Amino acid sequence: MLPHVIVTVTDDQTGALDVTVDQQPVNPPAGSEGWRRDDLATILDTLTSERDQPLRVEVRESDGSRFTDILTPPRRRSGPSDTSQAPGAGGFRGIVTGAGFIPGEQVTVAVAVLTTSAGPTGTARAWLSLAHTTQPAGEVVLIGRISGTVTTATRGEPGDRHDGAAQ
């Protein structure tokens, strides 16, 4: 059986949470006022890393809705720790260009760490963990802050030039 983590939102106004693993309370750090919604990613990262096995996570919202997922611990690396220098090993080196931006506008450059699908209502939800920040998905996204232009490029070999197509 997988360890069962239950996160209950006890106060939607403050974002207060109660957290248990197999019905045993998970206490917040000493000196804190308690768990908050902002702590959720840290809580789940810590629990998956400590147990080094998948967890069944159930989030119970104050409105009665529930969300359940299985979280897996980060993969342990056996190779070099700096993947940006290793060809095809998660690093992305090269030039990414895109068109359709307004001259002079700020363009956000984002390295994708995860992709997900929208649910039946068109809402997308992503559960992020520390593992996602160290294991990029291999895609770079350029986002125009004014124009809304989005350009993507996928990982290639180091030094390759990547020309994304505006979407």
WOWOFEN-V251785 format. One record per pair of residues at least 24 apart in sequence whose ideal C-beta (glycine too) atoms are under 7 Angstrom apart, sorted by the first residue. I is the first residue (numbers start at 0). J is the second residue. D is the distance in whole Angstrom. If there is no record, write none. Layout:
i->{I I}
j->{J J}
d->{D D}
This chain:
i->{1 1 1 2 2 3 4 4 4 4 4 5 5 6 6 6 6 7 8 8 8 11 18 20 40 40 43 43 44 44 47 47 47 48 48 68 70 70 73 73 73 74 86 86 87 89 89 91 91 91 91 92 92 93 93 93 93 93 93 94 94 95 95 95 95 95 96 97 97 97 97 97 98 99 99 99 100 100 100 101 101 101 104 104 104 104 105 106 106 106 106 107 107 108 108 109 109 110 110 111 111 111 111 112}
j->{53 54 55 50 54 55 46 54 55 56 57 57 59 39 56 58 59 59 59 60 61 61 42 46 127 128 70 128 128 129 71 72 128 72 73 126 126 128 128 129 130 130 156 157 156 134 135 135 137 139 154 157 158 155 157 158 159 160 161 160 161 139 141 152 161 163 162 141 148 150 163 165 165 146 148 165 143 146 148 143 145 146 143 144 145 146 144 141 142 143 144 142 144 139 141 140 142 135 139 135 136 138 140 136}
d->{6 6 4 6 5 5 6 5 7 5 7 5 7 7 7 5 7 5 7 5 5 4 6 6 6 7 6 6 5 5 7 4 7 6 7 6 7 7 7 6 3 7 5 5 7 6 6 7 7 6 5 4 6 6 7 6 5 6 5 5 7 5 6 5 5 6 5 5 7 3 5 6 6 7 4 4 5 6 5 7 5 5 6 6 4 6 5 5 7 6 7 4 6 7 6 5 7 5 6 7 4 4 6 6}
